[in-house]
């Protein structure tokens, strides 16, 4: 469906299968990050998480654009 105020953009929603796939992907990424960070001390893991949260908070929402 079109996005009000931006005729170039489309609002999309995931199907049930898409939701399941996204959830599975999130679980896989979370598990891999846990594995990669497990050798670090708890304090270092927390610092990493805080740094990532700060980076994400400062990034504007990204939109996908078709290549020209």
MODELLER restraints for C-alpha pairs under 7 A, 6 or more apart:
rsr = mdl.restraints
at = mdl.atoms
rsr.add(forms.Gaussian(group=physical.xy_distance, feature=features.Distance(at['CA:1:A'], at['CA:10:A']), mean=5.51, stdev=0.5))
rsr.add(forms.Gaussian(group=physical.xy_distance, feature=features.Distance(at['CA:1:A'], at['CA:11:A']), mean=5.26, stdev=0.5))
rsr.add(forms.Gaussian(group=physical.xy_distance, feature=features.Distance(at['CA:1:A'], at['CA:12:A']), mean=6.73, stdev=0.5))
rsr.add(forms.Gaussian(group=physical.xy_distance, feature=features.Distance(at['CA:2:A'], at['CA:9:A']), mean=6.20, stdev=0.5))
rsr.add(forms.Gaussian(group=physical.xy_distance, feature=features.Distance(at['CA:2:A'], at['CA:10:A']), mean=4.58, stdev=0.5))
rsr.add(forms.Gaussian(group=physical.xy_distance, feature=features.Distance(at['CA:2:A'], at['CA:11:A']), mean=5.96, stdev=0.5))
rsr.add(forms.Gaussian(group=physical.xy_distance, feature=features.Distance(at['CA:3:A'], at['CA:9:A']), mean=5.62, stdev=0.5))
rsr.add(forms.Gaussian(group=physical.xy_distance, feature=features.Distance(at['CA:3:A'], at['CA:10:A']), mean=5.43, stdev=0.5))
rsr.add(forms.Gaussian(group=physical.xy_distance, feature=features.Distance(at['CA:3:A'], at['CA:11:A']), mean=5.88, stdev=0.5))
rsr.add(forms.Gaussian(group=physical.xy_distance, feature=features.Distance(at['CA:37:A'], at['CA:45:A']), mean=6.35, stdev=0.5))
